[in-house]
Amino acid sequence: MYAIIRTGGHQEKVSPGEQITVDFLNKQSVGDTVNFKALLVSADDGTVVSDHKELEEKAGVTGTVVQHIKADKVDVFQYRNKTGYRRHTGHRQPMTLVEITEIRLGDLIGTPPPTPEPAEQPAPEGEAAAPAAKPKAKSAGRKASPRKAAPKKAAPKKAAPKKK
């Protein structure tokens, strides 16, 4: 299941469990829930709803604020030829990282898939009592290269110029 939402003048395609960056949400703190307006919702069975009246009544997208971050730096350099005018500034846009927790369409609710837990494997009976071996410590020095450099060939000598 996925939905198209509008946030901060942008449209994003989201699905449950996905993390997206949106424009800075200054009234939200970390851990708060955020509701987004859905523009289109597509269910797993292939039904697509894009009627805005039906979406207002039935649909909704919910997310949780994970953290407030800054986007990559944008360098601004102004230069005018032959005048010595140079200005160098930068800007980092504040953003908010949001994890989509659910997408609703009437009675149908899309939630993120559960994370698989690592299965514990039973140890063989003979090794159960033996302690685990410690890994070898890496040497601090640099290891020598296994290949040796090929010997350099001597350059041929140049003959002296002939005398007249």
Number of C-alpha atoms within 10 A of each C-alpha: 22 19 25 19 19 15 14 9 7 9 13 15 15 20 23 21 17 14 17 18 18 19 17 16 17 10 6 15 14 13 12 12 16 16 14 16 17 27 20 18 25 17 17 9 7 8 9 14 17 14 11 14 9 12 19 12 10 14 24 21 25 18 23 20 21 18 15 19 14 15 13 10 10 11 10 10 10 9 11 9 7 6 7 8 9 10 10 9 9 9 12 12 12 15 18 22 21 25 22 24 19 22 28 21 21 12 8 12 15 19 15 14 8 7 6 6 6 6 6 6 6 7 9 8 8 7 9 10 9 8 7 8 6 6 6 6 6 6 7 6 6 6 7 7 7 6 6 7 7 6 6 6 6 6 6 6 6 6 6 6 6 5 4 3
